[in-house]
Amino acid sequence: MGRQNGSEHKNTDWFQIQVWGPPAKFAATLKAGTPVIVEGKIKPETYMADGVEHKTFSVKADYIRKIDYSTPNEASDSKAAKPAKKAK
């Protein structure tokens, strides 16, 4: 957090999250603003807009877990989506 013109100012960072397979079904049940933990691989990307190259990052999610702040001592009861087991 920083101060801007004498008032408190919060910065927000947004990330594109790519979700595939079983975690995608779980992600579809989430509402905007729901706090989650996402584990996965960071994927750098570039795109052109108005002749200018922009760089951004997305996350390919392997695991998503919903955070429930109302029961901090019962973390084991939190809902989670794990990736499907890979066939060997």
Phi, psi and omega per residue, in radians:
M1 nan 2.576 3.113
G2 -2.364 3.067 3.123
R3 -1.945 2.390 3.130
Q4 -2.396 2.089 -3.106
N5 0.979 0.636 3.081
G6 1.389 -0.029 3.111
S7 -1.986 2.698 -3.139
E8 -1.233 2.428 -3.103
H9 -2.314 2.242 3.105
K10 -1.817 2.393 3.052
N11 -1.661 2.486 3.103
T12 -2.161 2.298 3.064
D13 -1.917 2.366 -3.134
W14 -1.996 2.461 3.117
F15 -2.239 2.449 2.986
Q16 -1.389 2.259 3.122
I17 -1.984 2.174 3.087
Q18 -1.704 2.154 -3.100
V19 -2.213 2.247 -3.130
W20 -2.283 2.755 3.060
G21 1.239 -2.663 -3.082
P22 -0.953 -0.677 3.104
P23 -1.078 -0.424 3.133
A24 -1.161 -0.640 3.094
K25 -1.120 -0.739 3.104
F26 -1.136 -0.781 -3.127
A27 -1.064 -0.579 -3.137
A28 -1.148 -0.339 3.138
T29 -1.524 -0.173 -3.093
L30 -1.377 2.553 3.090
K31 -1.757 2.711 3.108
A32 -0.975 2.357 3.118
G33 1.569 -0.080 3.115
T34 -1.221 2.197 3.123
P35 -1.281 2.337 -3.131
V36 -2.430 2.822 2.955
I37 -1.924 2.292 3.138
V38 -2.141 2.241 3.033
E39 -2.021 2.375 3.120
G40 3.088 -2.824 -3.114
K41 -1.846 2.360 3.087
I42 -1.405 2.303 -3.087
K43 -2.129 1.933 3.078
P44 -1.247 2.471 -3.141
E45 -2.425 2.665 3.040
T46 -2.246 2.616 3.060
Y47 -2.611 2.758 3.136
M48 -1.808 2.373 3.053
A49 -2.498 2.128 -3.129
D50 0.968 0.652 3.100
G51 1.345 0.143 3.141
V52 -2.026 2.302 3.106
E53 -1.418 2.244 3.115
H54 -1.991 2.498 3.099
K55 -1.988 2.418 3.135
T56 -2.570 3.044 3.113
F57 -2.258 2.546 2.975
S58 -2.223 2.926 3.125
V59 -2.127 2.174 3.029
K60 -1.555 1.826 -3.000
A61 -1.277 2.303 2.998
D62 -1.787 -0.421 -3.025
Y63 -2.632 2.372 3.075
I64 -2.302 2.348 3.111
R65 -2.329 2.276 3.095
K66 -1.379 2.368 3.122
I67 -1.699 2.219 3.101
D68 -1.970 1.761 -3.093
Y69 -1.290 -0.202 -3.114
S70 -1.336 -0.357 3.131
T71 -2.289 1.247 -3.048
P72 -1.135 -0.431 -3.111
N73 -1.566 -0.003 -3.121
E74 -2.051 0.879 -3.074
A75 -1.059 -0.502 -3.112
S76 -1.201 -0.309 3.127
D77 -1.530 -0.091 -3.132
S78 -1.135 2.533 3.118
K79 -1.386 2.483 -3.128
A80 -2.541 2.725 3.047
A81 -2.138 2.131 3.126
K82 -1.867 2.679 3.130
P83 -1.156 2.699 3.087
A84 -1.146 2.588 3.097
K85 -1.213 2.363 -3.126
K86 -1.477 2.379 3.085
A87 -1.288 2.447 -3.132
K88 -1.734 nan nan
